[in-house]
């Protein structure tokens, strides 16, 4: 199934940029980075459960916000994109 | 149905902050801002079609990225949140 993960982190805060980089790296084990702090991961229920644990260990729950959206198996027709198609590497740098 | 809208905008670019504010204002007509550039809107197909037109008129498709995810009607069990529960006003300011 596809799981959308959105991560709101204050990158201006101490460690924020590092946390975003670590979240990105973990998500990229299972999918792709589609926006600066939006990730699409393909995983089964067991992998998702572990991913939640791993990400919650990375983020600062006092400062950051992390949301999971289950898009299921038939997700292709549920997604629409407009504007630039960017690819991010794990560091968050734009790659053209 | 619930539609998730994620907006990647370079707020450091000329006009980026203004575009984000305008996107937020438009989305808030139909739902809530759950993260800095993530919006959950409840609308029917016709409203969604108009919302897409309106948002595409606001964003800069040469610079920005806008994604729509259709979460359907039974969305409550598809969403999970961790970390801070923030409320944003339309200006993007944190409200506690």
Backbone of each chain as ProteinMPNN parsed JSONL, in Angstrom:
{"seq_chain_A": "XXXXXXXXXXXXXXXXXXXXXXXXXXXXXXXXXXXXXXXXXXXXXXXXXXXXXXXXXXXXXXXXXXXXXXXXXXXXXXXXXXXXXXXXXXXXXXXX", "coords_chain_A": {"N_chain_A": [[0.851, -1.202, 0.0], [0.277, 2.344, -0.452], [1.683, 4.88, 1.474], [1.383, 8.099, 2.617], [3.536, 10.477, 3.905], [3.797, 13.28, 5.845], [5.821, 15.854, 7.05], [6.288, 18.233, 9.406], [8.608, 20.4, 10.278], [10.541, 22.595, 12.235], [12.968, 23.898, 10.639], [14.608, 25.892, 11.288], [15.055, 25.641, 13.909], [17.202, 24.367, 16.518], [18.849, 21.581, 15.414], [16.78, 20.894, 13.724], [17.082, 20.787, 10.887], [18.768, 18.639, 10.691], [17.14, 16.61, 11.724], [15.152, 16.539, 9.738], [16.656, 15.642, 7.598], [17.32, 13.099, 8.497], [14.791, 11.92, 8.738], [14.051, 11.998, 6.044], [15.968, 10.278, 4.946], [15.296, 7.852, 6.139], [12.666, 7.48, 5.156], [13.21, 7.263, 2.464], [14.169, 4.729, 2.232], [11.966, 3.317, 1.68], [10.522, 4.534, -0.301], [9.787, 7.516, -2.111], [10.784, 10.978, -2.201], [8.612, 13.517, -2.586], [8.006, 16.144, -2.243], [9.45, 18.915, -0.417], [9.101, 18.196, 2.328], [7.479, 15.978, 2.158], [6.646, 12.653, 1.696], [6.335, 9.65, -0.161], [5.658, 6.428, 0.54], [5.966, 2.963, -0.1], [4.717, 0.223, 1.417], [4.139, -2.676, 3.518], [1.825, -3.587, 6.177], [3.304, -4.381, 8.44], [5.842, -3.331, 7.96], [5.175, -0.657, 7.9], [4.396, -0.232, 10.548], [6.864, -0.524, 11.846], [8.236, 1.552, 10.624], [6.873, 3.78, 11.604], [7.627, 3.658, 14.295], [10.397, 4.058, 14.021], [10.506, 6.64, 12.853], [9.256, 8.186, 14.792], [11.15, 8.025, 16.726], [13.066, 9.647, 15.702], [12.026, 12.242, 15.312], [11.259, 15.361, 17.029], [8.907, 15.362, 19.264], [7.914, 17.378, 20.737], [8.193, 19.595, 19.266], [7.85, 19.106, 16.527], [5.719, 17.974, 13.829], [4.113, 15.132, 12.59], [2.543, 13.362, 10.071], [0.594, 10.624, 8.915], [-0.857, 9.218, 6.061], [-2.947, 6.845, 4.809], [-3.057, 5.547, 1.706], [-3.701, 3.261, 0.404], [-3.932, 0.5, -1.969], [-4.757, 1.024, -4.61], [-3.69, 3.562, -5.647], [-2.823, 5.183, -7.674], [-4.647, 6.615, -9.297], [-5.512, 8.399, -7.505], [-3.909, 10.515, -7.083], [-2.739, 13.696, -8.002], [-0.72, 15.942, -9.776], [0.637, 19.228, -10.026], [2.601, 21.805, -11.524], [6.139, 22.254, -10.954], [8.152, 19.384, -11.409], [9.96, 18.029, -9.211], [12.966, 16.474, -8.138], [14.217, 15.288, -5.188], [17.236, 14.778, -3.46], [18.508, 12.812, -0.721], [19.502, 14.676, 0.979], [17.93, 16.816, 0.692], [18.467, 18.542, -1.294], [17.762, 20.133, -4.347], [17.423, 18.263, -7.327], [18.057, 18.341, -10.722]], "CA_chain_A": [[0.0, 0.0, 0.0], [1.009, 3.602, -0.429], [1.503, 5.706, 2.669], [1.915, 9.45, 2.463], [4.048, 10.974, 5.188], [4.125, 14.705, 5.807], [6.617, 16.153, 8.242], [6.411, 19.668, 9.659], [9.718, 20.574, 11.21], [11.124, 23.931, 12.227], [14.374, 23.693, 10.286], [15.39, 26.971, 11.892], [15.357, 25.268, 15.288], [18.417, 23.575, 16.698], [18.68, 20.169, 15.07], [15.651, 20.673, 12.822], [17.565, 20.386, 9.567], [19.317, 17.28, 10.838], [16.0, 15.693, 11.861], [14.522, 16.398, 8.42], [17.552, 14.801, 6.789], [17.211, 11.715, 8.99], [13.456, 11.438, 8.341], [14.105, 11.769, 4.596], [16.786, 9.086, 4.694], [14.501, 6.682, 6.55], [11.542, 7.312, 4.219], [13.732, 6.862, 1.15], [14.34, 3.272, 2.227], [10.684, 2.702, 1.302], [9.796, 5.25, -1.346], [10.379, 8.698, -2.723], [10.507, 12.305, -1.648], [7.908, 14.197, -3.667], [8.157, 17.566, -1.952], [10.528, 19.117, 0.558], [8.875, 17.412, 3.542], [6.4, 15.043, 1.837], [7.24, 11.395, 1.235], [5.413, 8.576, -0.522], [6.321, 5.156, 0.831], [5.211, 1.752, -0.391], [5.089, -0.76, 2.432], [3.051, -3.468, 4.095], [1.436, -3.13, 7.511], [4.386, -4.608, 9.408], [6.89, -2.345, 7.68], [4.655, 0.654, 8.311], [4.453, -0.17, 12.012], [8.264, -0.278, 12.202], [8.588, 2.893, 10.136], [6.322, 4.739, 12.571], [8.499, 3.641, 15.477], [11.687, 4.675, 13.658], [10.357, 8.085, 12.633], [8.96, 8.825, 16.075], [12.414, 8.111, 17.455], [13.889, 10.705, 15.102], [11.462, 13.594, 15.43], [11.079, 15.956, 18.345], [7.441, 15.454, 19.355], [7.576, 18.639, 21.412], [8.31, 20.696, 18.298], [7.555, 18.713, 15.145], [4.435, 17.334, 13.54], [4.297, 14.061, 11.605], [1.236, 12.794, 9.744], [0.559, 9.476, 8.001], [-2.109, 9.054, 5.322], [-2.964, 5.559, 4.112], [-3.711, 5.697, 0.393], [-4.112, 1.95, -0.076], [-3.235, -0.129, -3.102], [-5.106, 1.652, -5.891], [-3.428, 4.961, -5.337], [-2.341, 5.982, -8.813], [-5.658, 7.56, -9.78], [-5.887, 9.285, -6.389], [-2.88, 11.54, -6.932], [-2.584, 14.586, -9.139], [0.397, 16.855, -9.556], [0.755, 20.398, -10.89], [3.811, 22.589, -11.285], [7.435, 21.638, -11.228], [8.417, 18.004, -10.978], [11.31, 18.083, -8.663], [13.476, 15.299, -7.443], [15.094, 15.654, -4.095], [18.058, 13.715, -2.907], [18.249, 12.624, 0.702], [19.938, 15.872, 1.7], [16.958, 17.87, 0.487], [18.923, 19.402, -2.369], [17.036, 19.911, -5.598], [18.201, 17.633, -8.408], [17.362, 18.524, -12.005]], "C_chain_A": [[0.88, 1.243, 0.0], [0.666, 4.369, 0.845], [2.154, 7.058, 2.403], [2.341, 9.935, 3.835], [4.407, 12.447, 5.028], [4.757, 15.083, 7.149], [6.793, 17.661, 8.353], [7.495, 19.853, 10.705], [10.226, 22.002, 11.101], [12.602, 23.775, 11.93], [15.251, 24.814, 10.83], [15.767, 26.632, 13.335], [16.614, 24.411, 15.34], [18.122, 22.118, 16.355], [17.575, 19.894, 14.076], [16.068, 20.166, 11.447], [18.091, 18.954, 9.609], [18.172, 16.266, 10.959], [15.315, 15.467, 10.51], [15.363, 15.481, 7.533], [17.426, 13.339, 7.207], [15.856, 11.101, 8.637], [13.454, 11.094, 6.851], [14.843, 10.47, 4.288], [15.998, 7.822, 5.026], [13.352, 6.435, 5.557], [12.032, 6.81, 2.863], [14.099, 5.383, 1.093], [13.091, 2.592, 1.661], [9.971, 3.434, 0.165], [10.535, 6.464, -1.839], [9.955, 9.977, -1.995], [9.862, 13.121, -2.771], [7.864, 15.712, -3.471], [9.169, 17.674, -0.815], [10.336, 18.29, 1.83], [7.65, 16.502, 3.376], [7.002, 13.817, 1.171], [6.144, 10.39, 0.906], [6.149, 7.251, -0.352], [5.4, 3.992, 0.476], [5.647, 0.688, 0.609], [3.87, -1.564, 2.877], [2.813, -3.005, 5.54], [2.565, -3.278, 8.535], [5.507, -3.588, 9.22], [6.447, -0.957, 8.12], [4.731, 0.816, 9.831], [5.881, 0.136, 12.474], [8.698, 1.128, 11.801], [8.077, 3.974, 11.093], [7.204, 4.823, 13.809], [9.798, 4.376, 15.182], [11.563, 6.188, 13.526], [10.059, 8.81, 13.94], [10.207, 8.916, 16.95], [13.31, 9.235, 16.933], [13.344, 12.095, 15.423], [11.44, 14.065, 16.879], [9.576, 16.213, 18.509], [6.969, 16.685, 20.118], [7.525, 19.798, 20.419], [7.759, 20.363, 16.922], [6.183, 18.056, 15.043], [4.631, 16.345, 12.394], [2.934, 13.446, 11.348], [1.379, 11.677, 8.72], [-0.822, 9.41, 7.363], [-2.031, 7.748, 4.54], [-3.745, 5.72, 2.804], [-4.078, 4.36, -0.238], [-3.34, 1.465, -1.294], [-3.502, 0.58, -4.427], [-4.931, 3.172, -5.786], [-3.137, 5.816, -6.564], [-3.37, 7.003, -9.282], [-6.098, 8.531, -8.682], [-4.939, 10.478, -6.243], [-2.807, 12.392, -8.194], [-1.524, 15.633, -8.793], [0.334, 18.024, -10.529], [2.053, 21.129, -10.539], [5.054, 21.784, -11.538], [7.485, 20.214, -10.677], [9.847, 17.976, -10.488], [11.687, 16.737, -8.094], [14.427, 15.787, -6.37], [16.008, 14.484, -3.781], [17.834, 13.706, -1.392], [18.649, 13.843, 1.527], [18.935, 17.01, 1.545], [17.354, 18.834, -0.606], [18.127, 19.097, -3.628], [17.95, 19.281, -6.633], [17.417, 17.8, -9.699], [17.89, 17.551, -13.049]], "O_chain_A": [[2.047, 1.21, 0.39], [-0.498, 4.482, 1.23], [3.319, 7.141, 2.015], [1.596, 9.818, 4.808], [5.22, 12.81, 4.179], [4.291, 14.688, 8.218], [7.389, 18.286, 7.475], [7.318, 19.503, 11.872], [10.329, 22.552, 10.004], [13.405, 23.549, 12.836], [16.478, 24.708, 10.836], [16.667, 27.24, 13.914], [17.027, 23.814, 14.345], [17.237, 21.503, 16.95], [17.439, 18.76, 13.618], [15.474, 19.229, 10.913], [17.883, 18.169, 8.684], [18.23, 15.189, 10.365], [14.944, 14.341, 10.177], [14.826, 14.644, 6.807], [17.426, 12.445, 6.361], [15.769, 9.925, 8.285], [12.936, 10.056, 6.439], [14.394, 9.667, 3.47], [16.034, 6.843, 4.281], [13.107, 5.293, 5.169], [11.353, 6.029, 2.198], [14.317, 4.845, 0.008], [13.144, 1.445, 1.219], [8.916, 2.987, -0.284], [11.759, 6.452, -1.97], [8.942, 10.037, -1.297], [10.499, 13.385, -3.792], [7.704, 16.464, -4.432], [9.676, 16.67, -0.315], [11.303, 17.739, 2.356], [6.888, 16.285, 4.318], [7.766, 13.924, 0.212], [5.144, 10.296, 1.618], [7.145, 6.993, -1.028], [4.196, 4.043, 0.729], [6.815, 0.299, 0.639], [2.727, -1.176, 2.639], [3.523, -2.138, 6.048], [2.758, -2.411, 9.387], [6.047, -3.052, 10.188], [7.242, -0.178, 8.646], [5.089, 1.882, 10.331], [6.088, 0.948, 13.376], [9.424, 1.804, 12.529], [8.767, 4.959, 11.355], [7.494, 5.91, 14.31], [10.252, 5.204, 15.971], [12.408, 6.932, 14.025], [10.549, 9.915, 14.169], [10.303, 9.787, 17.815], [14.2, 9.711, 17.638], [14.098, 13.007, 15.761], [11.583, 13.279, 17.816], [9.044, 17.175, 17.954], [5.778, 16.995, 20.143], [6.911, 20.833, 20.676], [7.254, 21.243, 16.226], [5.584, 17.647, 16.038], [5.23, 16.669, 11.368], [2.24, 13.052, 12.285], [2.174, 11.768, 7.785], [-1.837, 9.534, 8.05], [-1.145, 7.572, 3.704], [-4.945, 5.996, 2.813], [-4.698, 4.327, -1.301], [-2.252, 1.95, -1.604], [-2.607, 0.724, -5.259], [-5.893, 3.939, -5.831], [-3.199, 7.044, -6.495], [-3.014, 8.129, -9.627], [-6.957, 9.383, -8.909], [-5.14, 11.342, -5.389], [-2.811, 11.873, -9.31], [-1.453, 16.129, -7.669], [0.021, 17.847, -11.706], [2.531, 21.072, -9.406], [5.035, 20.771, -12.238], [6.927, 19.907, -9.623], [10.8, 17.908, -11.264], [10.842, 15.97, -7.634], [15.322, 16.595, -6.623], [15.588, 13.328, -3.835], [17.06, 14.504, -0.862], [18.179, 14.015, 2.652], [19.069, 18.05, 2.19], [16.671, 19.833, -0.835], [17.853, 17.937, -3.933], [19.096, 19.697, -6.805], [16.241, 17.44, -9.764], [17.426, 17.557, -14.189]]}, "seq_chain_B": "XXXXXXXXXXXXXXXXXXXXXXXXXXXXXXXXXXXXXXXXXXXXXXXXXXXXXXXXXXXXXXXXXXXXXXXXXXXXXXXXXXXXXXXXXXXXXXXX", "coords_chain_B": {"N_chain_B": [[-15.961, 14.161, 0.185], [-12.582, 13.671, 1.38], [-9.839, 15.679, 0.587], [-6.429, 15.845, 0.291], [-4.085, 18.38, 0.221], [-0.95, 19.293, -0.806], [1.586, 21.676, -0.774], [4.39, 22.868, -2.246], [6.431, 25.443, -1.933], [8.782, 27.943, -2.723], [9.372, 29.93, -0.306], [11.257, 31.779, 0.027], [11.604, 32.89, -2.384], [10.762, 35.579, -4.657], [7.612, 36.732, -3.967], [6.784, 34.259, -3.055], [5.968, 33.797, -0.366], [3.63, 35.259, -0.341], [2.125, 33.844, -2.219], [1.824, 31.41, -0.872], [0.248, 32.269, 1.268], [-2.056, 33.019, -0.087], [-2.846, 30.57, -1.223], [-3.327, 29.163, 1.131], [-5.473, 30.62, 2.182], [-7.439, 30.169, 0.261], [-7.73, 27.355, 0.459], [-8.647, 27.161, 3.047], [-11.25, 27.893, 2.826], [-12.491, 25.552, 2.437], [-11.623, 23.723, 4.272], [-9.101, 22.676, 6.569], [-5.892, 23.792, 7.803], [-3.291, 21.737, 8.305], [-0.608, 21.38, 8.506], [2.33, 23.383, 7.884], [2.338, 23.737, 5.057], [0.349, 22.01, 4.246], [-2.872, 20.907, 3.602], [-6.17, 19.967, 4.476], [-9.035, 19.343, 2.815], [-12.558, 19.285, 2.577], [-14.691, 18.34, 0.147], [-16.922, 18.192, -2.723], [-16.895, 16.608, -6.009], [-17.283, 18.588, -7.969], [-16.678, 20.971, -6.635], [-14.036, 20.447, -6.03], [-12.909, 20.41, -8.589], [-13.161, 23.108, -9.278], [-11.615, 24.214, -7.268], [-9.077, 23.268, -7.926], [-8.628, 24.699, -10.298], [-8.634, 27.324, -9.267], [-6.447, 27.248, -7.478], [-4.344, 26.631, -9.18], [-4.251, 28.953, -10.575], [-3.157, 30.609, -8.734], [-0.64, 29.636, -7.937], [2.869, 29.501, -8.926], [3.68, 27.826, -11.574], [6.102, 27.35, -12.656], [7.854, 27.365, -10.652], [6.751, 26.285, -8.29], [5.266, 23.463, -6.566], [2.424, 21.446, -6.539], [0.295, 19.185, -5.028], [-2.39, 16.863, -5.137], [-4.261, 14.645, -3.177], [-6.598, 12.171, -3.13], [-8.6, 11.19, -0.591], [-11.029, 10.104, -0.124], [-14.244, 9.132, 1.317], [-14.27, 7.695, 3.73], [-12.2, 8.557, 5.614], [-11.211, 8.949, 8.138], [-10.026, 6.847, 9.599], [-7.764, 6.572, 8.165], [-5.821, 8.321, 8.712], [-3.115, 9.374, 10.681], [-1.604, 10.984, 13.411], [1.336, 12.397, 14.836], [3.237, 14.032, 17.375], [3.404, 17.611, 17.817], [0.293, 19.297, 17.999], [-0.699, 21.569, 16.024], [-2.314, 24.642, 15.312], [-2.897, 26.566, 12.56], [-3.35, 29.915, 11.529], [-4.713, 31.736, 8.74], [-2.633, 33.237, 7.877], [-0.464, 31.769, 8.351], [0.652, 31.848, 10.787], [1.508, 30.452, 13.906], [-0.977, 29.272, 16.103], [-1.858, 29.001, 19.443]], "CA_chain_B": [[-14.706, 13.403, 0.276], [-11.442, 14.453, 1.866], [-8.732, 15.852, -0.353], [-5.242, 16.385, 0.915], [-3.354, 19.236, -0.721], [0.386, 19.657, -0.314], [2.075, 22.776, -1.613], [5.814, 23.126, -2.06], [6.689, 26.771, -2.486], [10.005, 28.568, -2.212], [8.92, 31.175, 0.316], [12.353, 32.748, -0.062], [11.546, 33.514, -3.706], [9.887, 36.753, -4.743], [6.193, 36.41, -4.063], [6.487, 32.917, -2.549], [5.199, 33.898, 0.878], [2.301, 35.755, -0.705], [1.408, 32.736, -2.87], [1.44, 30.458, 0.176], [-0.86, 32.869, 2.015], [-3.257, 32.964, -0.938], [-3.24, 29.152, -1.296], [-3.901, 28.824, 2.439], [-6.779, 31.286, 2.297], [-8.383, 29.453, -0.613], [-7.988, 26.023, 1.019], [-9.414, 27.306, 4.292], [-12.677, 27.978, 2.492], [-13.023, 24.189, 2.329], [-11.105, 22.783, 5.252], [-8.172, 23.158, 7.585], [-4.456, 23.741, 7.572], [-2.812, 20.809, 9.332], [0.815, 21.667, 8.659], [2.636, 24.683, 7.289], [1.896, 23.786, 3.658], [-0.504, 20.829, 4.043], [-4.261, 21.295, 3.84], [-7.185, 18.93, 4.309], [-10.266, 19.991, 2.369], [-13.71, 18.413, 2.353], [-15.444, 18.918, -0.968], [-17.41, 17.243, -3.722], [-16.085, 16.604, -7.233], [-17.392, 19.869, -8.673], [-15.915, 21.957, -5.861], [-12.616, 20.12, -6.198], [-12.501, 20.852, -9.93], [-12.999, 24.566, -9.222], [-10.479, 24.494, -6.377], [-7.852, 23.042, -8.713], [-8.464, 25.847, -11.201], [-8.277, 28.494, -8.458], [-5.092, 27.118, -6.93], [-3.38, 26.709, -10.298], [-4.134, 30.371, -10.937], [-2.38, 31.306, -7.701], [0.758, 29.193, -7.83], [3.778, 29.707, -10.045], [3.957, 26.442, -11.979], [7.516, 27.258, -13.039], [8.672, 27.28, -9.426], [6.084, 25.617, -7.177], [4.73, 22.114, -6.775], [1.138, 21.312, -5.858], [-0.175, 17.809, -5.179], [-3.705, 16.539, -4.59], [-4.451, 13.231, -2.832], [-8.003, 11.91, -2.822], [-8.685, 10.224, 0.517], [-12.37, 9.521, -0.119], [-15.199, 9.476, 2.384], [-13.926, 7.048, 5.004], [-10.808, 8.967, 5.753], [-10.777, 9.161, 9.528], [-9.114, 5.786, 10.039], [-6.6, 6.538, 7.273], [-4.915, 9.407, 9.092], [-2.544, 9.277, 12.018], [-0.799, 12.167, 13.719], [2.257, 12.353, 15.985], [3.911, 15.297, 17.644], [2.595, 18.755, 18.223], [-0.964, 19.594, 17.295], [-0.684, 23.008, 15.849], [-3.343, 25.252, 14.483], [-2.389, 27.723, 11.843], [-4.333, 30.791, 10.918], [-4.522, 31.836, 7.299], [-1.355, 33.899, 7.618], [0.62, 30.823, 8.592], [1.158, 32.055, 12.128], [1.078, 29.42, 14.843], [-1.947, 29.699, 17.117], [-1.926, 28.005, 20.516]], "C_chain_B": [[-13.598, 14.312, 0.813], [-10.362, 14.49, 0.792], [-7.574, 16.483, 0.403], [-4.48, 17.176, -0.142], [-2.019, 19.613, -0.096], [0.995, 20.64, -1.312], [3.533, 23.054, -1.274], [6.132, 24.452, -2.729], [7.979, 27.314, -1.883], [9.612, 29.907, -1.622], [10.032, 32.222, 0.314], [12.326, 33.464, -1.413], [10.598, 34.702, -3.679], [8.441, 36.299, -4.882], [5.813, 35.071, -3.472], [5.616, 32.941, -1.299], [3.763, 34.34, 0.591], [1.484, 34.637, -1.36], [0.939, 31.72, -1.833], [0.243, 30.983, 0.968], [-2.158, 32.787, 1.215], [-3.769, 31.533, -1.084], [-3.93, 28.744, 0.003], [-5.31, 29.385, 2.568], [-7.82, 30.546, 1.466], [-8.725, 28.078, -0.025], [-8.856, 26.114, 2.269], [-10.897, 27.561, 4.05], [-13.323, 26.591, 2.54], [-12.516, 23.24, 3.413], [-10.127, 23.416, 6.218], [-6.721, 22.993, 7.146], [-3.873, 22.868, 8.668], [-1.301, 20.891, 9.531], [1.079, 22.95, 7.869], [2.163, 24.791, 5.84], [1.125, 22.512, 3.285], [-1.927, 21.181, 4.486], [-5.177, 20.108, 3.618], [-8.507, 19.62, 3.988], [-11.358, 18.946, 2.175], [-14.549, 19.05, 1.248], [-15.96, 17.814, -1.89], [-16.591, 17.42, -5.007], [-16.112, 17.952, -7.948], [-16.583, 20.95, -7.96], [-14.419, 21.719, -6.016], [-12.108, 20.606, -7.556], [-12.264, 22.365, -9.934], [-11.807, 24.952, -8.36], [-9.152, 24.304, -7.112], [-7.575, 24.222, -9.638], [-7.977, 27.066, -10.417], [-6.828, 28.42, -7.97], [-4.04, 27.209, -8.039], [-3.224, 28.144, -10.784], [-3.292, 31.15, -9.931], [-0.896, 30.936, -7.774], [1.562, 29.578, -9.079], [4.24, 28.315, -10.488], [5.392, 26.245, -12.488], [8.402, 27.01, -11.822], [8.083, 26.365, -8.357], [5.591, 24.238, -7.572], [3.478, 21.949, -5.92], [0.632, 19.893, -6.106], [-1.52, 17.621, -4.482], [-3.76, 15.032, -4.341], [-5.914, 13.036, -2.409], [-8.082, 10.827, -1.746], [-10.087, 9.637, 0.677], [-13.212, 9.926, 1.074], [-14.796, 8.9, 3.739], [-12.462, 7.321, 5.344], [-10.308, 8.965, 7.194], [-9.788, 8.091, 9.997], [-7.864, 5.688, 9.159], [-5.536, 7.551, 7.666], [-4.408, 9.195, 10.509], [-1.578, 10.445, 12.224], [0.095, 11.905, 14.925], [2.884, 13.731, 16.159], [2.936, 16.392, 17.981], [1.348, 18.874, 17.357], [-1.038, 21.095, 17.174], [-1.902, 23.443, 15.056], [-2.735, 26.482, 13.839], [-3.556, 28.624, 11.46], [-3.951, 30.962, 9.453], [-3.196, 32.509, 6.942], [-0.174, 32.965, 7.844], [1.229, 30.972, 9.971], [0.652, 30.938, 13.034], [0.098, 30.001, 15.844], [-2.024, 28.611, 18.18], [-3.192, 28.179, 21.346]], "O_chain_B": [[-13.666, 15.537, 0.716], [-10.024, 13.476, 0.18], [-7.721, 17.512, 1.062], [-4.261, 16.699, -1.255], [-1.965, 20.177, 0.997], [0.922, 20.45, -2.526], [3.861, 23.429, -0.149], [6.103, 24.562, -3.955], [8.233, 27.164, -0.688], [9.525, 30.906, -2.336], [9.787, 33.402, 0.566], [12.946, 34.515, -1.575], [9.746, 34.818, -2.798], [8.096, 35.567, -5.81], [4.624, 34.762, -3.387], [4.644, 32.192, -1.194], [2.813, 33.853, 1.204], [0.291, 34.499, -1.089], [-0.188, 31.228, -1.895], [-0.668, 30.224, 1.298], [-3.225, 32.52, 1.769], [-4.978, 31.299, -1.071], [-4.965, 28.077, -0.007], [-6.226, 28.694, 3.015], [-8.944, 30.325, 1.916], [-9.892, 27.685, -0.015], [-9.696, 25.249, 2.517], [-11.707, 27.455, 4.972], [-14.542, 26.468, 2.665], [-12.931, 22.083, 3.468], [-10.304, 24.56, 6.635], [-6.381, 22.195, 6.272], [-3.952, 23.221, 9.844], [-0.781, 20.521, 10.583], [0.171, 23.523, 7.267], [1.64, 25.831, 5.439], [1.234, 22.007, 2.168], [-2.149, 21.682, 5.588], [-4.985, 19.333, 2.681], [-9.029, 20.388, 4.796], [-11.102, 17.854, 1.669], [-15.053, 20.162, 1.402], [-15.503, 16.672, -1.846], [-15.707, 18.274, -5.078], [-15.094, 18.405, -8.47], [-15.89, 21.743, -8.598], [-13.634, 22.662, -6.12], [-11.008, 21.149, -7.655], [-11.292, 22.847, -10.516], [-11.078, 25.894, -8.674], [-8.22, 25.089, -6.938], [-6.441, 24.687, -9.75], [-7.042, 27.753, -10.83], [-6.084, 29.398, -8.039], [-2.975, 27.796, -7.848], [-2.187, 28.508, -11.339], [-2.776, 32.224, -10.242], [-0.019, 31.795, -7.687], [1.01, 29.925, -10.123], [5.095, 27.706, -9.845], [5.832, 25.118, -12.718], [9.527, 26.522, -11.933], [8.824, 25.738, -7.6], [5.512, 23.897, -8.752], [3.475, 22.272, -4.732], [0.548, 19.449, -7.251], [-1.755, 18.143, -3.393], [-3.355, 14.24, -5.192], [-6.391, 13.658, -1.46], [-7.678, 9.686, -1.971], [-10.304, 8.768, 1.522], [-12.937, 10.918, 1.748], [-14.964, 9.549, 4.772], [-11.621, 6.422, 5.352], [-9.1, 8.978, 7.431], [-8.829, 8.394, 10.707], [-7.01, 4.829, 9.379], [-4.481, 7.634, 7.038], [-5.175, 8.877, 11.418], [-0.839, 10.829, 11.318], [-0.319, 11.281, 15.902], [3.037, 14.487, 15.2], [1.797, 16.142, 18.377], [1.359, 18.592, 16.159], [-1.4, 21.795, 18.12], [-2.438, 22.695, 14.238], [-2.136, 27.325, 14.508], [-4.629, 28.137, 11.105], [-2.966, 30.386, 8.992], [-2.701, 32.358, 5.824], [0.971, 33.318, 7.565], [2.21, 30.302, 10.297], [-0.505, 30.529, 12.935], [0.312, 31.092, 16.373], [-2.231, 27.44, 17.863], [-3.416, 27.427, 22.294]]}, "name": "protein", "num_of_chains": 2, "seq": "XXXXXXXXXXXXXXXXXXXXXXXXXXXXXXXXXXXXXXXXXXXXXXXXXXXXXXXXXXXXXXXXXXXXXXXXXXXXXXXXXXXXXXXXXXXXXXXXXXXXXXXXXXXXXXXXXXXXXXXXXXXXXXXXXXXXXXXXXXXXXXXXXXXXXXXXXXXXXXXXXXXXXXXXXXXXXXXXXXXXXXXXXXXXXXXX"}
